[in-house]
């Protein structure tokens, strides 16, 4: 019962005069099997000891009577019978066919156990957990042992039971594999923790409540939270849900990344943080990990998905349903923090979608920090040495649920999840949709990441340096300042994860085709014209070595035709066949769906688009120094887009822009004369065969313009309700689209308006002005709107440089 790293086989237990076998038996048959095995010398051979063996039930009451008070030092060994499903194709896994016997093959009833012993003896094993002396168990549980010496035996007996169960679980995984690693007796162990009990006492004192009531509330929250994993339900659920995605997508996985993660997982818990584009993300990732013998993740999900029957089933496969909002419930917060720390300390892997929900635009959403804060707390408290954060990109060539997503973006109401919703969703997945790419980014050490970003971790200072005093620097106690340092460190860590996801997100064929078709305003393209747009982009992808899906289809006429026809079947592209040859365009009303595909890869082209607009600024408004004007424009664009994309620090961003320049002008360096930023440079952009600014950035700036103009129309001294304001932007955006003041329907998106709201708030344009400052605020709102109008005109001029927007190719 000590995690001594012994592998399966003979166990050289510590020499002892006596041995106590803790028998974990659920039936008389199992007791007979274990008893006969011990009598035949099985246990003696396993632990390499000839000492006499006493058998006790693995039960706290039995241990109180016959073990915990002993004055000698027996060797304590947990023993259990393991029942296995039938072997099929080299794998032992429960199937629905096994349930015909109306019993769980991993926990057969007494009659089935008797039959299996006679007819299929290979279906059972006698497991032996790692042994430990009674003195070692006392040393491992000092507080419970102290209570034992004071005359209270129950806490120590429960601790021995838990240790035995854990030891048997570890022994069992050597037979059935890591994918069946599940926690046992979680709520009991947490509630018995003296540290957690002291925390609850502190909360009771803080909120003025009775400790017993706080304890009962904590127990209730814990029972609600803890995932009660079942191997049977996990096997059956995987089989039942696999067809939801297996018949729809061909899963393309980076197996090399999994090998590296498996090595890390031997020492550290892994927290998988995937991009979130579909409700099937968890099924796809879970299936990939299960097929590669990873233990099941504890998946953190919103309580909105806990409806019957999915909720009870998912909870038994490792899903942790957490309340969307805790409010001021300090007990619930303490329970969540303790549960997180427990899972990580026990090296159980976790998974959650740190964007907070599915992306509505196709690109990565800004991260939410709540759950990362709990993880950081576990690292700071040294409950866990370290946690490895795993960025995961899940990218679909096509999604059958995009209609609902587009409807929500244009003002529709999100349908509530329920059994009817689930049935409709499963039906919608019955059409082939190409590939789904699962890619694993470079793992990030939570401890190293937090430390790099300024978190003091376990070296928390008692004082925080403050500037601005006469002596230059003074130290005073400042817990709020420390909390701010920790908050920023978590935010930067989340940023690192988001960048890690983007860095491994492949460019799909549909992303490029929609990129091409969305870049031509109200025009249809022939197959040859689409090829003319795509060929230089494919060359750009090759030159930068960007991750990409199966691009072969776009490099020949027939493959490209198939991609376009599949998008037409999905309702994203329309085809006109009545003329000399077919021509292709975005289907009317499907611009948001098309933008979703394009945006999954749009981050790879943002710097190129910024460079194009910066170069155009240097030509049109060079001032005294064209190069300085270009850099000023580039950094201004970076600021306007900081709530849409994940930009590095200024110096690294500048280096990335320079690398973009060198792709166009290879000989460029910091000593290149400023006159290289004249029309000759724009000519080089045009000669490259494509321009990205209007394809990549126009929808974001158009959405910002709608928000800016609606702010100008609001009184400067009035508080603005965000939801009502976003709804107004959707309505007015539709009008501006009809007036052709916006380029495309993809700009009329509640998600884009929400990001634009955050930008305006960051610029101090949302909060009402103080008395007497109304005119100044209104002036800044007007300037912001004019900046975006000017930018829109510059993007329109950039579009004229794109060969695809000429009257003939």
C-alpha positions in Angstrom: 0.0 0.0 0.0 3.0 2.2 -0.6 3.6 3.6 -4.1 7.0 2.0 -4.4 7.0 1.7 -8.2 7.1 -2.1 -8.2 5.9 -3.7 -11.4 3.7 -6.7 -11.7 5.4 -10.0 -10.5 6.9 -11.3 -7.3 6.9 -8.7 -4.5 9.7 -8.7 -2.1 7.8 -7.3 0.9 9.6 -6.3 4.1 10.4 -9.3 6.3 7.7 -9.8 8.9 6.6 -12.3 11.5 3.0 -12.2 10.3 1.0 -11.1 7.3 -2.5 -9.6 7.2 -4.4 -10.1 3.9 -7.0 -7.4 3.5 -9.6 -9.2 1.4 -11.7 -6.9 -0.9 -14.4 -9.4 -1.8 -17.9 -8.7 -3.0 -19.2 -12.3 -2.8 -18.7 -15.6 -1.1 -17.3 -16.9 -4.4 -14.5 -14.3 -4.4 -13.7 -15.1 -0.7 -13.4 -18.8 -1.7 -11.1 -18.0 -4.6 -8.9 -15.8 -2.5 -8.9 -18.3 0.4 -8.0 -21.2 -1.8 -5.2 -19.2 -3.5 -3.7 -18.2 -0.1 -3.9 -21.8 1.1 -2.1 -23.0 -2.0 0.8 -20.5 -1.2 -0.2 -17.9 -3.8 0.2 -14.9 -1.5 3.4 -16.3 0.0 5.0 -16.6 -3.4 3.8 -13.2 -4.4 5.3 -11.4 -1.4 8.2 -13.8 -1.0 7.4 -14.6 2.6 6.6 -17.8 4.5 5.0 -15.9 7.5 1.5 -17.0 8.6 -1.4 -15.2 6.9 -4.5 -13.8 8.7 -7.4 -12.8 6.4 -9.6 -9.8 7.2 -12.3 -8.1 5.2 -11.4 -4.8 3.8 -13.8 -2.9 6.0 -13.2 -0.2 8.5 -15.1 -1.9 11.3 -13.2 -5.2 10.8 -9.9 -3.3 10.9 -10.8 -1.5 14.1 -11.5 -4.8 15.8 -8.5 -6.8 14.6 -5.8 -4.7 13.1 -5.3 -1.0 13.9 -4.7 -1.6 17.6 -2.1 -4.3 17.2 1.2 -3.8 19.0 3.3 -5.9 16.6 4.1 -4.8 13.1 2.5 -7.2 10.6 2.9 -6.9 6.8 -0.5 -5.6 5.5 -1.4 -6.8 1.9 -4.6 -5.9 0.0 -6.0 -8.7 -2.2 -8.9 -8.7 -4.7 -10.3 -10.9 -7.5 -10.3 -9.1 -10.9 -12.9 -10.3 -13.4 -12.2 -9.6 -17.1 -14.5 -9.3 -20.1 -14.1 -11.8 -23.0 -11.2 -11.2 -25.3 -12.1 -10.0 -28.8 -9.5 -9.2 -31.3 -6.8 -9.1 -28.6 -8.8 -6.5 -26.5 -10.8 -7.1 -23.4 -13.6 -4.5 -23.4 -17.3 -4.7 -22.4 -19.7 -4.5 -25.3 -23.5 -4.3 -25.5 -23.5 -8.0 -26.4 -22.1 -8.8 -22.9 -25.1 -7.3 -21.3 -27.3 -10.1 -22.6 -26.4 -12.0 -19.4 -27.8 -9.0 -17.4 -24.6 -8.7 -15.5 -21.5 -6.5 -15.7 -18.6 -8.7 -17.0 -16.2 -6.7 -14.8 -18.5 -7.3 -11.8 -20.4 -10.6 -12.5 -23.0 -11.8 -10.1 -22.3 -14.9 -7.9 -23.9 -17.4 -10.3 -21.9 -16.1 -13.3 -18.7 -16.1 -11.2 -19.2 -19.9 -10.5 -19.8 -20.6 -14.2 -16.7 -18.6 -15.2 -14.5 -20.5 -12.8 -15.6 -23.7 -14.5 -15.7 -22.7 -18.1 -13.5 -19.7 -18.6 -10.8 -19.7 -15.9 -8.8 -17.1 -17.8 -11.5 -14.5 -17.1 -10.2 -13.9 -13.5 -7.0 -12.9 -11.7 -6.1 -12.6 -8.1 -4.6 -9.1 -7.6 -2.2 -8.2 -4.9 -1.6 -4.6 -4.0 1.8 -3.2 -2.9 2.3 -4.3 0.8 3.2 -2.1 3.7 4.0 -2.6 7.4 1.4 -1.4 9.9 4.0 1.0 11.2 4.5 2.5 7.7 0.7 3.1 7.4 0.8 5.0 10.7 3.7 7.0 9.5 1.9 7.9 6.3 -1.2 9.1 8.2 0.2 11.0 11.2 -2.9 12.9 12.1 -5.1 9.8 12.0 -2.5 7.8 13.9 -2.4 10.5 16.6 -6.2 10.2 17.0 -5.7 6.4 17.2 -3.3 6.9 20.1 -5.9 9.2 21.7 -8.5 6.4 21.5 -10.3 7.2 18.2 -9.6 4.4 15.8 -12.1 5.1 12.9 -10.1 7.8 11.0 -7.0 5.6 10.8 -9.1 2.5 9.8 -10.6 4.5 7.0 -7.2 5.7 5.9 -6.0 2.1 5.7 -9.0 1.2 3.6 -8.3 4.0 1.2 -4.7 3.1 0.9 -5.6 -0.5 0.2 -8.1 0.5 -2.5 -5.5 2.7 -4.2 -2.9 0.0 -4.1 -5.4 -2.5 -5.7 -6.3 0.0 -8.4 -2.7 0.4 -9.3 -2.2 -3.3 -9.4 -5.4 -3.6 -11.6 -4.1 -1.1 -14.1 -1.0 -3.3 -14.7 -3.5 -5.8 -16.1 -6.2 -3.7 -17.8 -4.2 -0.7 -18.9 -4.0 3.0 -17.9 -7.1 3.9 -19.9 -9.1 2.4 -16.9 -7.5 4.6 -14.3 -10.4 5.9 -12.1 -10.4 7.5 -8.7 -12.0 5.7 -5.7 -13.4 7.1 -2.4 -12.7 10.7 -3.5 -15.4 12.4 -1.5 -14.5 10.4 1.6 -10.8 11.2 1.4 -11.4 14.9 0.9 -13.9 15.2 3.7 -11.5 13.3 6.0 -8.6 15.6 5.2 -7.7 17.6 8.3 -6.5 20.5 6.1 -9.8 20.7 4.4 -11.7 20.5 7.7 -9.6 23.4 9.0 -10.4 25.4 5.8 -14.1 24.8 6.4 -13.8 25.9 10.0 -12.2 29.1 8.8 -15.0 29.7 6.3 -17.6 29.1 9.0 -16.0 31.7 11.2 -15.7 34.2 8.3 -19.3 33.9 7.2 -20.8 33.5 10.7 -22.2 30.0 10.2 -22.2 26.9 12.3 -19.2 24.5 11.4 -21.5 21.5 11.1 -23.7 23.3 8.6 -20.7 24.4 6.5 -19.5 20.8 6.6 -22.9 19.5 5.4 -22.9 22.1 2.6 -19.4 21.1 1.5 -20.4 17.4 1.5 -23.4 18.2 -0.6 -21.4 20.3 -3.1 -18.7 17.6 -3.3 -21.2 14.8 -4.0 -22.6 17.0 -6.7 -19.2 17.7 -8.2 -17.2 14.4 -8.0 -17.3 12.3 -11.1 -18.2 8.7 -10.2 -16.3 7.0 -13.0 -17.4 3.5 -14.1 -15.4 1.2 -16.3 -18.5 -0.4 -17.6 -20.3 2.8 -18.5 -17.0 4.1 -20.0 -16.8 1.1 -22.3 -20.4 1.3 -23.4 -20.6 5.1 -23.7 -17.5 5.1 -25.9 -19.1 2.4 -28.2 -22.4 4.3 -28.3 -20.9 7.7 -29.0 -18.1 6.7 -31.4 -20.5 6.5 -34.4 -21.5 10.1 -33.8 -18.1 11.2 -35.1 -16.6 8.0 -36.7 -19.2 7.9 -39.5 -18.8 11.6 -40.1 -15.1 12.4 -40.0 -11.9 10.5 -40.6 -9.8 11.3 -37.5 -6.2 12.4 -38.3 -4.0 12.4 -35.2 -0.4 13.4 -34.4 0.7 10.1 -32.8 4.2 11.4 -32.2 2.8 14.1 -29.9 1.0 11.4 -27.9 4.2 9.4 -27.4 5.9 12.4 -25.8 2.9 13.1 -23.6 2.8 9.5 -22.4 6.4 9.9 -21.2 5.5 13.1 -19.3 2.4 11.6 -17.8 4.5 9.1 -15.9 5.6 11.9 -13.7 3.1 14.8 -14.0 -0.7 15.1 -14.4 -1.7 16.4 -17.8 -4.3 19.1 -18.3 -5.6 19.0 -21.9 -6.9 22.4 -23.1 -8.5 21.9 -26.5 -10.0 24.4 -28.9 -13.8 24.2 -28.9 -15.5 24.1 -32.2 -18.1 21.4 -31.8 -20.1 19.5 -29.2 -18.3 16.3 -30.4 -14.9 17.7 -29.4 -14.8 15.7 -26.2 -15.8 12.5 -27.9 -13.2 12.9 -30.6 -10.4 13.7 -28.1 -11.6 11.0 -25.6 -11.6 8.4 -28.3 -8.1 9.3 -29.5 -6.7 9.1 -26.0 -8.5 5.8 -25.2 -7.3 4.1 -28.3 -3.8 5.1 -27.3 -4.2 3.7 -23.7 -4.3 7.1 -21.9 -6.3 7.2 -18.6 -9.6 8.9 -19.0 -9.6 12.6 -18.5 -11.8 14.3 -15.9 -13.6 16.6 -18.3 -14.9 19.8 -16.8 -18.3 20.7 -18.3 -21.0 23.2 -17.8 -24.1 22.3 -15.8 -26.2 23.0 -18.9 -25.1 19.7 -20.3 -26.1 17.6 -17.2 -29.6 16.9 -18.5 -31.0 13.3 -18.4 -29.8 10.8 -19.7 -26.5 12.4 -20.7 -25.7 13.9 -17.3 -25.8 10.7 -15.3 -24.0 8.8 -18.0 -21.3 11.4 -18.6 -20.7 11.7 -14.9 -19.8 8.0 -14.8 -17.3 8.5 -17.6 -15.4 11.3 -15.9 -17.4 14.4 -16.7 -17.4 17.0 -13.8 -20.4 19.3 -14.1 -19.5 22.6 -12.5 -21.8 25.5 -11.9 -21.6 28.3 -14.4 -21.4 30.9 -11.6 -20.4 30.5 -7.9 -21.4 34.0 -6.8 -20.4 34.5 -3.2 -20.6 30.8 -2.3 -17.3 30.5 -0.4 -18.0 26.8 0.5 -18.5 25.8 -3.2 -15.4 27.7 -4.2 -13.4 25.9 -1.5 -14.8 22.5 -2.6 -13.9 23.2 -6.3 -10.4 24.3 -5.3 -9.9 21.2 -3.1 -11.3 18.8 -5.7 -9.0 20.3 -8.4 -6.0 20.0 -6.1 -6.9 16.4 -5.1 -7.2 15.2 -8.8 -3.9 16.9 -9.7 -2.1 15.6 -6.6 -3.2 12.1 -7.4 -2.0 12.6 -11.0 -5.4 12.2 -12.7 -5.5 13.9 -16.0 -8.0 16.7 -16.7 -9.6 18.5 -19.7 -11.6 21.6 -20.2 -12.4 24.1 -22.9 -10.8 27.2 -21.7 -12.5 29.5 -24.2 -15.6 29.0 -22.1 -17.8 27.7 -25.0 -17.8 26.8 -28.6 -16.3 29.4 -30.9 -19.0 31.2 -33.0 -16.6 32.6 -35.5 -14.2 29.7 -36.2 -11.2 31.3 -34.7 -9.9 30.8 -31.1 -11.9 32.8 -28.5 -10.3 34.7 -25.7 -9.6 32.4 -22.7 -11.5 32.2 -19.5 -9.3 32.2 -16.4 -11.5 30.7 -13.6 -10.4 27.1 -13.8 -6.8 28.0 -14.4 -6.8 30.0 -11.2 -7.7 26.8 -9.3 -4.9 25.0 -11.0 -2.5 27.8 -10.1 -3.6 27.7 -6.5 -2.8 23.9 -6.4 0.7 24.7 -7.7 1.3 27.6 -5.4 0.3 25.6 -2.4 2.7 22.8 -3.5 -0.2 20.3 -3.4 1.3 19.2 -6.7 4.9 19.6 -7.9 3.9 20.6 -11.4 1.2 20.3 -14.0 1.8 20.0 -17.7 -0.7 22.0 -19.8 -1.3 20.5 -23.2 -2.6 22.8 -25.9 -4.9 20.8 -28.3 -6.2 21.8 -31.6 -9.3 20.1 -32.9 -10.0 21.3 -36.5 -12.8 20.0 -38.7 -12.8 20.2 -42.5 -16.6 20.6 -42.3 -19.2 20.9 -39.5 -22.8 20.0 -39.8 -23.9 22.2 -37.0 -22.8 25.5 -38.5 -26.4 26.6 -39.4 -27.3 26.9 -35.7 -24.0 28.7 -34.9 -24.6 31.3 -37.7 -28.2 31.8 -36.5 -27.0 32.6 -33.0 -24.5 35.1 -34.4 -27.1 37.0 -36.4 -29.4 37.4 -33.5 -31.1 34.0 -33.2 -31.8 32.4 -29.8 -29.5 29.5 -28.7 -31.7 26.4 -28.3 -31.5 24.9 -24.8 -29.8 21.5 -24.4 -32.0 18.5 -23.7 -32.9 15.0 -24.9 -34.7 16.4 -27.9 -31.8 18.6 -28.8 -29.4 15.7 -28.4 -31.5 13.5 -30.8 -31.6 16.3 -33.4 -27.8 16.9 -33.0 -27.0 13.2 -33.5 -29.2 13.1 -36.6 -27.3 16.1 -38.0 -24.0 14.3 -37.8 -25.0 11.5 -40.2 -23.4 13.1 -43.2 -19.7 12.7 -44.2 -17.7 15.8 -43.4 -14.1 14.9 -44.4 -11.4 14.9 -41.8 -11.0 16.1 -38.2 -7.4 17.0 -37.3 -6.3 16.5 -33.7 -2.9 18.1 -33.0 -1.1 18.4 -29.7 1.0 21.5 -29.0 4.2 21.7 -27.0 3.4 21.0 -23.3 3.7 23.9 -20.9 4.9 23.6 -17.4 2.4 25.4 -15.2 5.0 26.1 -12.5 7.7 27.4 -14.9 5.1 29.4 -16.9 3.7 31.1 -13.8 7.2 31.9 -12.5 8.3 33.3 -15.8 5.3 35.6 -15.8 6.1 37.0 -12.4 4.1 34.8 -10.0 6.1 34.4 -6.8 4.6 30.9 -6.3 5.8 29.4 -3.0 8.2 32.3 -2.4 5.3 34.7 -1.8 6.6 38.0 -0.4 5.2 39.5 2.7 5.5 42.9 1.1 5.2 44.3 -2.3 7.6 47.0 -3.7 5.9 50.2 -4.4 7.3 53.2 -6.3 6.6 56.9 -6.0 7.9 57.7 -2.5 10.6 60.2 -1.7 13.1 57.5 -1.1 12.4 55.9 -4.4 11.1 52.4 -3.3 9.2 51.4 -0.2 7.8 48.0 0.8 4.5 47.7 2.5 2.1 44.8 3.0 -0.2 44.8 0.0 -2.3 41.6 -0.5 -4.3 43.2 -3.3 -1.1 44.0 -5.3 0.1 40.4 -4.8 -3.3 39.2 -6.1 -2.9 41.4 -9.1 0.5 39.9 -9.8 -0.9 36.4 -9.6 -3.9 37.3 -11.8 -1.6 38.7 -14.6 0.6 35.6 -14.4 -2.4 33.3 -14.9 -3.6 35.5 -17.9 -0.2 35.3 -19.5 -0.1 31.5 -19.0 -3.5 31.3 -20.7 -2.1 33.4 -23.5 0.7 30.9 -23.9 -1.8 28.0 -24.2 -3.8 29.9 -26.8 -0.6 30.5 -28.9 0.3 26.9 -28.5 -3.1 25.9 -29.9 -2.8 28.3 -32.8 0.7 27.1 -33.6 -0.5 23.5 -34.3 -3.8 24.3 -35.9 -3.6 23.1 -39.5 -4.9 25.0 -42.5 -7.7 23.0 -44.1 -8.8 22.8 -47.7 -12.1 24.4 -46.8 -10.4 27.3 -45.0 -8.5 28.2 -48.1 -11.4 27.8 -50.6 -13.6 30.0 -48.4 -10.7 32.5 -48.1 -10.6 32.7 -51.8 -14.4 33.1 -52.4 -15.0 35.6 -49.5 -12.3 37.8 -50.9 -14.2 38.7 -54.1 -17.2 40.9 -53.6 -20.4 39.6 -55.1 -18.6 37.7 -57.8 -18.5 34.1 -58.8 -15.3 32.4 -59.9 -14.6 29.7 -62.4 -12.6 26.7 -61.3 -9.5 28.2 -63.0 -10.0 31.5 -61.3 -10.2 29.8 -57.9 -6.9 27.9 -58.7 -5.3 31.3 -59.6 -6.2 32.7 -56.2 -5.1 29.6 -54.3 -1.8 28.7 -56.0 0.3 31.7 -54.6 -1.3 31.1 -51.2 -0.2 27.5 -51.3 3.3 28.7 -52.2 3.2 31.0 -49.2 2.2 28.2 -46.9 5.0 26.1 -48.2 7.5 28.9 -47.8 6.6 29.5 -44.2 6.3 25.8 -43.4 2.8 26.3 -41.9 0.9 23.2 -40.6 -1.7 22.1 -43.1 -4.2 19.4 -43.7 -4.4 17.3 -46.9 -3.6 20.0 -49.4 -3.2 17.6 -52.4 -6.9 18.2 -53.4 -6.2 21.9 -54.1 -3.3 21.3 -56.4 -5.2 19.8 -59.3 -8.5 20.6 -61.1 -10.4 17.5 -60.2 -9.5 17.6 -56.5 -10.5 21.3 -56.2 -13.7 20.6 -58.0 -14.6 17.9 -55.5 -13.9 20.3 -52.6 -16.1 23.0 -54.1 -18.9 20.5 -54.8 -18.8 19.2 -51.2 -19.1 22.7 -49.9 -22.1 23.1 -52.3 -23.7 20.0 -50.8 -23.1 21.6 -47.3 -25.0 24.7 -48.4 -21.9 27.0 -48.1 -21.2 27.4 -51.8 -23.6 27.9 -54.7 -22.8 26.6 -58.2 -24.2 28.0 -61.5 -23.9 25.5 -64.4 -26.0 27.1 -67.1 -23.2 29.0 -68.9 -20.0 28.0 -70.6 -18.6 26.4 -67.4 -19.6 26.1 -63.8 -18.9 29.2 -61.6 -18.7 29.2 -57.8 -19.7 31.7 -55.1 -20.6 31.9 -51.5 -24.3 30.8 -51.0 -26.6 33.7 -50.2 -27.1 33.8 -46.4 -24.1 31.5 -45.8 -21.4 34.1 -45.3 -21.1 33.4 -41.6 -20.7 29.7 -42.2 -18.0 30.3 -44.8 -16.2 32.8 -42.5 -16.2 30.0 -39.8 -14.1 27.8 -42.0 -11.9 30.6 -43.1 -11.3 31.9 -39.6 -10.0 28.5 -38.4 -6.8 29.4 -40.2 -7.0 33.2 -40.4 -4.5 33.7 -37.7 -1.7 32.5 -40.0 -2.3 35.4 -42.4 -2.9 38.3 -39.9 0.7 39.6 -39.9 0.8 39.5 -43.7 -2.5 41.6 -43.8 -1.1 44.1 -41.3 2.1 44.5 -43.4 0.0 45.2 -46.5 -1.9 48.0 -44.7 1.2 49.4 -43.1 2.9 49.6 -46.5 -0.1 51.3 -48.0 -0.1 53.8 -45.2 3.6 54.6 -45.9 2.7 55.4 -49.5 -0.5 57.3 -48.8 0.6 59.2 -45.6 4.3 58.9 -45.4 4.9 62.1 -43.4 8.6 62.9 -42.9 9.6 59.3 -42.5 7.7 56.5 -44.5 9.3 53.7 -42.5 8.3 55.3 -39.2 4.8 55.8 -40.6 4.6 52.1 -41.6 5.7 50.9 -38.1 3.3 53.3 -36.4 0.4 51.9 -38.6 1.5 48.3 -37.9 1.4 48.8 -34.1 -1.9 50.7 -34.3 -3.4 47.8 -36.2 -2.0 45.4 -33.6 -3.8 47.4 -30.9 -7.1 47.4 -32.7 -7.0 43.7 -33.1 -5.7 42.7 -29.7 -9.0 41.3 -28.6 -9.3 39.2 -31.8 -5.9 37.6 -32.1 -3.0 36.6 -29.8 -0.1 38.9 -30.6 3.4 38.5 -29.0 5.3 41.3 -27.3 6.2 44.3 -29.5 9.8 43.2 -30.2 8.8 39.7 -31.3 5.9 41.1 -33.3 8.3 43.5 -35.1 10.5 40.6 -35.9 7.6 38.6 -37.3 6.6 41.6 -39.5 10.2 41.8 -40.8 10.1 38.1 -41.7 6.9 38.8 -43.7 8.7 41.6 -45.6 11.6 39.2 -46.4 9.1 36.8 -48.0 8.3 39.6 -50.5 11.7 41.3 -50.7 14.2 38.7 -49.7 17.2 41.1 -49.6 15.4 43.5 -47.2 17.1 44.3 -43.8 17.2 47.1 -41.3 19.5 49.1 -43.5 17.2 49.1 -46.5 16.5 52.7 -47.6 13.0 54.1 -46.7 12.2 54.5 -50.4 11.8 50.7 -50.6 8.4 51.3 -49.0 7.1 53.2 -52.0 4.9 52.0 -54.8 7.6 49.6 -55.9 7.0 47.7 -52.7 3.3 47.6 -53.3 4.1 46.4 -56.8 6.0 43.5 -55.2 3.0 42.7 -53.1 0.8 42.6 -56.2 3.3 40.5 -58.1 3.2 38.0 -55.2 -0.2 36.9 -56.6 -2.4 37.7 -53.6 -3.3 40.3 -51.1 -4.7 39.4 -47.7 -5.9 42.6 -45.9 -9.4 42.6 -47.3 -9.7 38.8 -47.0 -8.5 38.6 -43.4 -9.3 41.8 -41.5 -12.2 43.6 -43.2 -15.0 41.9 -41.2 -13.4 42.7 -37.9 -12.9 46.4 -38.7 -16.4 46.6 -40.1 -17.8 45.3 -36.9 -15.8 47.7 -34.9 -17.1 50.5 -37.1 -20.7 49.6 -36.2 -19.9 49.7 -32.5 -18.0 53.0 -32.9 -20.9 54.7 -34.6 -23.5 53.4 -32.1 -21.3 54.8 -29.3 -21.2 58.2 -31.1 -25.0 58.1 -31.1 -25.2 57.5 -27.3 -25.2 60.4 -24.8 -21.8 60.6 -23.2 -23.1 60.7 -19.6 -25.4 57.6 -19.8 -24.5 54.0 -18.6 -24.8 51.6 -21.5 -26.3 48.1 -21.1 -24.0 45.7 -22.9 -26.6 43.2 -24.0 -29.0 45.8 -25.2 -26.2 47.6 -27.0 -25.0 44.4 -28.8 -28.6 43.7 -29.9 -28.8 47.2 -31.3 -25.5 46.7 -33.2 -26.9 43.5 -34.8 -30.0 45.4 -35.9 -28.2 48.5 -37.2 -25.5 46.3 -38.7 -28.1 44.6 -40.9 -29.3 48.1 -42.1 -25.7 49.2 -42.8 -25.2 46.0 -44.8 -28.4 46.7 -46.9 -27.0 50.2 -47.5 -23.7 48.6 -48.6 -21.8 50.4 -45.9 -20.5 47.1 -44.7 -18.8 44.7 -47.1 -20.3 41.4 -46.1 -22.9 39.7 -43.8 -20.0 38.1 -41.9 -19.5 41.5 -40.2 -22.9 41.3 -38.6 -22.0 39.0 -35.8 -22.7 39.3 -32.1 -19.4 37.7 -31.3 -17.5 40.3 -33.3 -19.6 43.1 -31.8 -18.7 41.8 -28.3 -15.0 41.9 -29.1 -15.4 45.4 -30.5 -17.2 46.4 -27.2 -14.1 45.1 -25.3 -11.8 47.2 -27.5 -13.9 50.3 -27.0 -14.0 49.7 -23.3 -10.2 49.3 -23.2 -9.9 52.7 -24.9 -12.1 54.3 -22.3 -15.1 54.8 -24.6 -17.8 52.9 -22.8 -18.1 54.2 -19.3 -20.0 57.4 -18.9 -18.0 60.6 -18.6 -17.6 62.5 -15.4 -19.5 65.7 -15.0 -18.0 68.3 -17.3 -16.1 65.8 -19.4 -18.9 64.7 -21.7 -17.6 66.7 -24.7 -14.2 65.2 -24.4 -15.6 61.7 -24.4 -17.8 62.3 -27.3 -14.9 63.7 -29.3 -12.8 60.6 -28.6 -15.7 58.4 -29.8 -16.0 60.4 -32.9 -12.3 60.1 -33.6 -12.4 56.4 -33.0 -15.3 56.0 -35.6 -13.4 58.2 -38.1 -10.2 56.1 -37.6 -12.2 53.0 -38.6 -13.8 54.7 -41.6 -10.4 55.7 -42.8 -9.1 52.2 -42.3 -12.1 50.7 -44.2 -11.2 52.9 -47.2 -7.6 51.8 -47.0 -8.7 48.2 -47.0 -10.8 48.8 -50.0 -7.8 50.2 -51.8 -5.7 47.2 -50.8 -8.4 45.0 -52.3 -7.9 46.7 -55.7 -4.3 45.5 -55.6 -5.4 41.9 -55.4 -5.2 40.1 -58.8 -8.5 38.3 -58.0 -10.4 41.6 -57.9 -9.4 42.6 -61.4 -11.9 42.2 -64.2 -9.9 39.5 -65.8 -7.2 37.0 -64.5 
